[in-house]
Amino acid sequence: MVTFPEKGMSEEEVLDELEKRLSEDLTFDSGKILGSMCTYPHPLAQKIISLYMDRNLGDPGLHVGSRKIEEEAVQMLGNLLHLNKAYGNIVSGGTEANILAVRAFRNIADIENPELILPESAHFSFLKASEMLKVKLVWAELNKDYSVNVRDIESKITDNTIGIVGIAGTTGLGVVDDIPALSDLAQDYGLPLHVDAAFGGFVIPFAKALGYDLPDFDFKLKGVQSVTIDPHKMGMVPIPAGGIIFRKKRFIDAISIPAPYLAGGKVFQATITGTRPGANALAVWALLKHLGFEGYKRIVKEAMELSRWFAGQIRTLKGAYLIREPMLNIVSFGTKELEKVEKELKRRGWGISAHRGYIRIVMMPHVKKEHLEEFLKDLKEILKAV
């Protein structure tokens, strides 16, 4: 039974106990975490967090400089996504960002029985949004390449539809939906399109600049009204740091709630959380400034090249097969006796995920070729044994 302590422990005792207890955790620098979309934070971002951890963007009147820097970070993300004037916030992650987009669509539509159309590949955060906001989810089928079937989406539009969702980098396979076609569809029916680019937002712009053939996915497309983009994934910012970017101010206005009692004065909050860590928004700003487009392009180049090499290795293995050719820096493969293979890989210490019948490997910045070579060695042994 855990009880509230009568007397405190020394700092040294607390740190010692934490070190022992956390020895069960996998760490990014071990090279064993291959199934996560998060990574070891950039050293500069760590410094920013330690210096400014007291800043609260939930009370921006007290931290005016932090608020202005968050606004600049949002503008830089908007610019990356081909938007001249961006509205939004640095939030806790893709889940909060997606919920905020659904909330904005619902509030603006003001329909008695609101429905949202989204791909079967959509993130679980939309299930939370549905439950919280009383919005019915209408699921659209996937094509053979695991992208959403645009015709099926169109067939499901009704008078109750408040918006459409497209994915730019699905969680399981890293698939980018045909966002240009979805944008045209949204415009034809006068509906807003939300793009969940929580993962792909910090990959696709740089991969396209490197010559990879990927569809447009952002505000370059007129039907796109909001985008989720997560700096705490490929952006290398410490958790939590997601982003929600809106094309127009009316979306922010639709989800803003007055908070009149704050020490810094009355403000309107457009996020789910009230108190928000300002340091994480400052870290987003700092890394965008520090790395720039060229810096992120170098990071994405390594990740994309590594994913293609790894996919080639999987093709040579007996008993394993690619689910599809990778679009981004995610490689997913199936095996015979999948559960046994997954269990043995985890027993050997690998932090991998089995998702919808396949194992997913994400080439995050902490993943190096030598880590994958060790993984492939273990995988080969396991495949021979099952």
C-alpha positions as CSV (number, residue, x, y, z in Angstrom):
1,M,0.0,0.0,0.0
2,V,1.3,3.4,-1.0
3,T,0.7,6.1,1.7
4,F,1.5,9.8,1.9
5,P,4.9,10.1,3.7
6,E,5.1,11.5,7.2
7,K,8.7,12.6,6.8
8,G,10.5,13.6,3.7
9,M,13.5,11.9,2.2
10,S,16.7,13.6,1.3
11,E,17.3,14.7,-2.3
12,E,19.9,12.0,-2.7
13,E,17.6,9.3,-1.4
14,V,14.8,10.4,-3.8
15,L,17.2,10.4,-6.8
16,D,18.6,7.0,-5.9
17,E,15.1,5.5,-5.6
18,L,14.1,7.1,-8.9
19,E,17.2,5.7,-10.6
20,K,16.4,2.2,-9.4
21,R,12.7,2.4,-10.2
22,L,13.2,3.8,-13.7
23,S,15.7,1.1,-14.6
24,E,12.7,-0.7,-16.0
25,D,12.2,2.0,-18.6
26,L,13.5,1.7,-22.1
27,T,15.5,4.8,-23.2
28,F,15.9,6.4,-26.6
29,D,19.7,6.4,-26.3
30,S,19.7,2.6,-25.9
31,G,18.7,2.2,-29.6
32,K,16.1,-0.3,-28.5
33,I,13.0,1.9,-29.0
34,L,12.0,1.3,-32.6
35,G,8.2,1.6,-32.4
36,S,7.8,5.1,-31.0
37,M,7.0,8.4,-32.8
38,C,8.8,10.3,-30.1
39,T,12.6,10.7,-29.8
40,Y,15.3,12.0,-27.5
41,P,14.9,15.8,-27.3
42,H,17.4,18.0,-28.9
43,P,20.0,19.4,-26.4
44,L,19.0,23.0,-27.0
45,A,15.4,22.2,-26.3
46,Q,16.4,20.5,-23.0
47,K,18.2,23.7,-22.0
48,I,15.1,25.8,-22.8
49,I,12.9,23.6,-20.7
50,S,15.2,23.8,-17.7
51,L,15.5,27.6,-18.0
52,Y,11.9,28.5,-18.5
53,M,9.8,25.7,-16.8
54,D,8.0,28.3,-14.7
55,R,6.2,30.0,-17.7
56,N,2.5,29.4,-17.9
57,L,0.8,30.2,-21.2
58,G,-2.5,29.6,-19.6
59,D,-2.1,33.0,-18.0
60,P,-0.4,34.9,-20.8
61,G,-0.9,38.3,-19.2
62,L,1.8,37.3,-16.7
63,H,4.1,36.0,-19.4
64,V,3.7,38.4,-22.3
65,G,7.0,37.6,-23.9
66,S,6.2,33.9,-23.8
67,R,2.9,34.5,-25.5
68,K,4.5,36.5,-28.3
69,I,7.0,33.8,-28.8
70,E,4.3,31.1,-29.0
71,E,2.6,33.3,-31.6
72,E,5.8,33.4,-33.6
73,A,6.2,29.6,-33.3
74,V,2.7,29.2,-34.7
75,Q,3.4,31.6,-37.5
76,M,6.6,29.7,-38.4
77,L,4.7,26.4,-38.4
78,G,2.1,28.0,-40.6
79,N,4.7,29.2,-43.0
80,L,6.2,25.7,-43.2
81,L,2.7,24.6,-44.1
82,H,2.2,27.3,-46.8
83,L,0.0,29.6,-44.8
84,N,0.8,33.4,-44.6
85,K,-1.3,34.1,-41.5
86,A,-1.7,31.3,-39.1
87,Y,-4.0,30.9,-36.0
88,G,-3.5,28.3,-33.4
89,N,-1.5,27.2,-30.4
90,I,1.2,24.9,-29.2
91,V,-0.7,22.2,-27.3
92,S,-0.1,19.0,-25.5
93,G,0.0,16.8,-28.6
94,G,-1.8,15.5,-31.7
95,T,-4.7,14.2,-29.6
96,E,-5.5,17.7,-28.2
97,A,-5.0,19.3,-31.6
98,N,-7.4,16.8,-33.3
99,I,-10.0,17.3,-30.6
100,L,-9.7,21.1,-31.0
101,A,-10.2,20.8,-34.8
102,V,-13.3,18.7,-34.4
103,R,-14.6,21.1,-31.7
104,A,-14.2,24.1,-34.1
105,F,-15.9,22.3,-36.9
106,R,-18.8,21.3,-34.7
107,N,-19.3,24.7,-33.1
108,I,-19.2,26.5,-36.5
109,A,-21.6,24.0,-38.1
110,D,-24.1,24.2,-35.2
111,I,-25.9,21.0,-36.4
112,E,-28.2,19.0,-34.1
113,N,-26.7,15.6,-35.0
114,P,-23.1,16.4,-36.2
115,E,-21.2,13.8,-38.2
116,L,-17.5,13.7,-39.1
117,I,-16.2,11.6,-42.0
118,L,-12.7,10.1,-41.5
119,P,-10.6,7.2,-42.8
120,E,-10.5,3.9,-41.1
121,S,-6.8,4.6,-40.6
122,A,-7.4,7.7,-38.4
123,H,-5.8,8.1,-35.0
124,F,-7.7,7.0,-31.9
125,S,-7.8,10.6,-30.7
126,F,-10.9,11.1,-32.9
127,L,-12.7,8.4,-30.8
128,K,-12.0,10.7,-27.8
129,A,-13.3,13.7,-29.7
130,S,-16.5,11.8,-30.7
131,E,-17.2,10.8,-27.1
132,M,-16.4,14.2,-25.6
133,L,-18.1,16.4,-28.2
134,K,-21.0,14.1,-29.1
135,V,-20.0,14.0,-32.8
136,K,-20.8,10.8,-34.7
137,L,-17.8,9.3,-36.6
138,V,-18.5,8.0,-40.1
139,W,-15.7,5.7,-41.2
140,A,-14.5,5.7,-44.8
141,E,-13.0,2.6,-46.4
142,L,-9.3,2.3,-47.5
143,N,-7.9,1.5,-50.9
144,K,-5.6,-1.4,-51.4
145,D,-2.6,0.9,-50.8
146,Y,-4.1,1.8,-47.4
147,S,-5.0,5.4,-48.4
148,V,-8.5,6.6,-47.9
149,N,-11.1,5.9,-50.6
150,V,-12.2,9.4,-51.7
151,R,-15.3,8.2,-53.5
152,D,-16.4,6.4,-50.3
153,I,-16.0,9.6,-48.4
154,E,-18.1,11.5,-50.9
155,S,-20.8,8.8,-50.7
156,K,-21.1,9.4,-47.0
157,I,-21.6,13.2,-47.0
158,T,-25.0,14.2,-45.6
159,D,-26.7,17.3,-44.3
160,N,-25.3,16.4,-40.9
161,T,-21.6,16.3,-42.1
162,I,-19.6,19.0,-40.3
163,G,-16.2,18.2,-41.9
164,I,-13.8,15.7,-43.4
165,V,-10.5,14.3,-42.1
166,G,-7.5,13.3,-44.1
167,I,-4.3,11.8,-42.7
168,A,-0.8,12.9,-43.7
169,G,1.3,10.1,-42.2
170,T,-0.9,7.4,-40.7
171,T,0.2,5.9,-37.4
172,G,0.6,2.4,-38.6
173,L,2.0,2.7,-42.1
174,G,3.0,6.4,-42.6
175,V,0.5,6.6,-45.5
176,V,-0.3,10.1,-46.9
177,D,-3.9,10.2,-48.1
178,D,-4.8,11.9,-51.4
179,I,-5.2,15.3,-49.7
180,P,-5.5,17.2,-53.0
181,A,-8.6,15.1,-53.9
182,L,-10.0,15.5,-50.4
183,S,-9.5,19.3,-50.7
184,D,-11.4,19.5,-54.0
185,L,-14.2,17.4,-52.4
186,A,-14.4,19.6,-49.4
187,Q,-14.6,22.7,-51.6
188,D,-17.3,21.2,-53.8
189,Y,-19.5,20.5,-50.8
190,G,-18.6,23.6,-48.8
191,L,-17.1,21.5,-45.9
192,P,-13.9,22.1,-43.9
193,L,-11.0,19.6,-44.3
194,H,-8.8,18.8,-41.3
195,V,-5.4,17.2,-42.0
196,D,-3.9,15.1,-39.2
197,A,-0.2,15.6,-40.0
198,A,0.9,15.0,-36.4
199,F,3.7,12.8,-37.7
200,G,4.0,13.8,-41.4
201,G,4.0,17.5,-40.8
202,F,7.7,17.5,-39.8
203,V,8.6,15.0,-42.5
204,I,6.7,15.7,-45.8
205,P,7.9,19.3,-46.4
206,F,11.5,18.3,-46.1
207,A,11.1,15.0,-47.9
208,K,9.5,16.8,-50.9
209,A,12.5,19.2,-50.9
210,L,14.8,16.2,-51.1
211,G,13.0,14.9,-54.2
212,Y,10.6,12.3,-52.7
213,D,7.3,12.0,-54.6
214,L,4.7,12.9,-52.0
215,P,1.3,14.6,-52.4
216,D,0.6,18.1,-51.2
217,F,-1.1,18.0,-47.9
218,D,-1.2,21.5,-46.3
219,F,-2.7,25.0,-46.7
220,K,-1.4,25.2,-50.3
221,L,-4.7,23.3,-50.9
222,K,-7.6,25.7,-50.5
223,G,-10.0,23.1,-48.9
224,V,-7.6,22.5,-46.0
225,Q,-8.8,24.6,-43.0
226,S,-6.8,23.1,-40.2
227,V,-3.7,21.0,-39.7
228,T,-2.3,19.0,-36.7
229,I,1.5,19.0,-36.6
230,D,3.6,17.7,-33.6
231,P,7.0,19.2,-32.9
232,H,7.5,16.6,-30.2
233,K,7.8,13.9,-32.9
234,M,10.2,14.5,-35.8
235,G,10.6,18.1,-34.5
236,M,12.7,16.8,-31.6
237,V,11.0,19.0,-29.0
238,P,10.5,17.6,-25.5
239,I,7.0,16.1,-24.7
240,P,4.4,17.7,-24.6
241,A,4.5,19.9,-27.8
242,G,1.8,19.4,-30.4
243,G,0.5,22.0,-32.7
244,I,-2.9,23.0,-34.1
245,I,-2.9,25.4,-37.0
246,F,-6.1,27.0,-38.4
247,R,-6.4,28.9,-41.7
248,K,-8.9,31.4,-40.4
249,K,-9.5,33.3,-37.1
250,R,-13.1,32.2,-37.0
251,F,-12.0,28.6,-36.0
252,I,-10.1,29.9,-33.0
253,D,-13.0,32.2,-32.1
254,A,-15.4,29.2,-32.2
255,I,-13.4,27.4,-29.5
256,S,-12.3,30.3,-27.3
257,I,-13.6,30.4,-23.7
258,P,-13.2,33.5,-21.4
259,A,-11.0,33.0,-18.4
260,P,-11.7,36.2,-16.4
261,Y,-10.1,35.5,-13.0
262,L,-6.4,35.1,-14.0
263,A,-3.8,37.1,-12.3
264,G,-2.6,38.5,-15.7
265,G,-6.1,39.7,-16.6
266,K,-9.0,38.3,-18.6
267,V,-8.1,36.3,-21.6
268,F,-9.8,33.9,-24.0
269,Q,-8.4,30.4,-24.0
270,A,-8.8,28.2,-27.1
271,T,-7.1,25.1,-25.8
272,I,-8.4,22.2,-23.8
273,T,-5.9,22.6,-21.0
274,G,-5.9,25.8,-18.9
275,T,-2.5,25.8,-17.4
276,R,0.0,25.2,-20.3
277,P,3.7,24.8,-20.2
278,G,5.2,27.9,-21.8
279,A,8.7,26.3,-21.9
280,N,7.6,23.8,-24.5
281,A,6.3,26.5,-26.8
282,L,9.6,28.3,-26.3
283,A,11.5,25.1,-27.2
284,V,9.5,24.9,-30.4
285,W,10.4,28.4,-31.3
286,A,14.1,27.8,-30.3
287,L,14.5,24.7,-32.4
288,L,12.8,26.1,-35.5
289,K,15.2,29.1,-35.2
290,H,18.2,26.9,-34.5
291,L,17.8,24.1,-37.0
292,G,15.9,25.9,-39.8
293,F,14.7,24.3,-42.9
294,E,18.1,23.0,-43.9
295,G,18.7,21.4,-40.5
296,Y,15.4,19.5,-40.5
297,K,16.0,18.5,-44.1
298,R,19.3,16.8,-43.0
299,I,17.4,14.9,-40.2
300,V,14.7,13.8,-42.6
301,K,17.2,12.8,-45.2
302,E,18.8,10.3,-42.9
303,A,15.5,8.9,-41.7
304,M,14.1,8.5,-45.2
305,E,17.3,6.8,-46.5
306,L,17.4,4.5,-43.5
307,S,13.7,3.5,-44.0
308,R,14.4,2.5,-47.6
309,W,17.5,0.5,-46.6
310,F,15.5,-1.3,-43.9
311,A,12.6,-2.0,-46.3
312,G,15.2,-3.6,-48.6
313,Q,16.5,-5.8,-45.8
314,I,13.0,-7.0,-44.9
315,R,12.4,-8.0,-48.5
316,T,15.3,-10.5,-48.3
317,L,14.0,-12.2,-45.1
318,K,12.3,-15.6,-45.3
319,G,9.1,-15.5,-43.3
320,A,8.7,-11.7,-43.4
321,Y,7.1,-9.4,-45.9
322,L,6.4,-5.6,-46.3
323,I,2.9,-4.5,-45.9
324,R,3.5,-1.8,-48.4
325,E,6.3,0.3,-49.8
326,P,7.1,3.1,-47.2
327,M,6.0,6.6,-48.1
328,L,7.6,8.3,-45.1
329,N,10.1,7.0,-42.5
330,I,7.9,4.2,-41.2
331,V,8.4,0.6,-42.3
332,S,5.7,-2.0,-41.4
333,F,6.1,-5.7,-42.0
334,G,4.2,-8.9,-41.4
335,T,5.4,-12.3,-40.4
336,K,4.0,-15.8,-39.9
337,E,3.3,-16.4,-36.2
338,L,3.2,-12.7,-35.6
339,E,2.3,-12.9,-31.9
340,K,5.2,-15.3,-31.2
341,V,7.6,-13.1,-33.1
342,E,6.4,-9.9,-31.3
343,K,6.6,-11.6,-27.9
344,E,10.2,-12.9,-28.5
345,L,11.4,-9.5,-29.8
346,K,10.0,-7.8,-26.7
347,R,11.6,-10.4,-24.5
348,R,14.9,-9.5,-26.1
349,G,14.3,-5.9,-25.1
350,W,13.0,-4.4,-28.3
351,G,10.5,-1.5,-28.0
352,I,8.3,-2.4,-31.0
353,S,4.6,-2.2,-31.7
354,A,2.4,-4.7,-33.5
355,H,-0.4,-2.8,-35.1
356,R,-3.4,-4.3,-37.0
357,G,-1.5,-7.4,-37.9
358,Y,2.0,-6.1,-38.5
359,I,5.1,-4.8,-36.8
360,R,5.9,-1.1,-37.2
361,I,9.4,0.4,-37.2
362,V,9.7,4.2,-37.1
363,M,13.0,5.7,-38.2
364,M,13.2,8.5,-35.6
365,P,16.4,10.6,-35.2
366,H,17.6,8.3,-32.4
367,V,17.4,5.2,-34.6
368,K,20.7,4.4,-36.3
369,K,21.8,1.8,-38.8
370,E,23.7,-0.2,-36.2
371,H,20.5,-0.5,-34.1
372,L,18.6,-1.8,-37.0
373,E,21.3,-4.3,-37.9
374,E,21.1,-5.7,-34.3
375,F,17.3,-5.9,-34.7
376,L,17.5,-7.7,-38.0
377,K,20.0,-10.2,-36.5
378,D,17.5,-11.0,-33.7
379,L,14.5,-11.1,-36.2
380,K,16.3,-13.5,-38.4
381,E,17.0,-15.9,-35.5
382,I,13.4,-15.7,-34.4
383,L,11.9,-16.3,-37.8
384,K,14.0,-19.4,-38.2
385,A,12.8,-20.7,-34.8
386,V,9.0,-20.1,-35.2
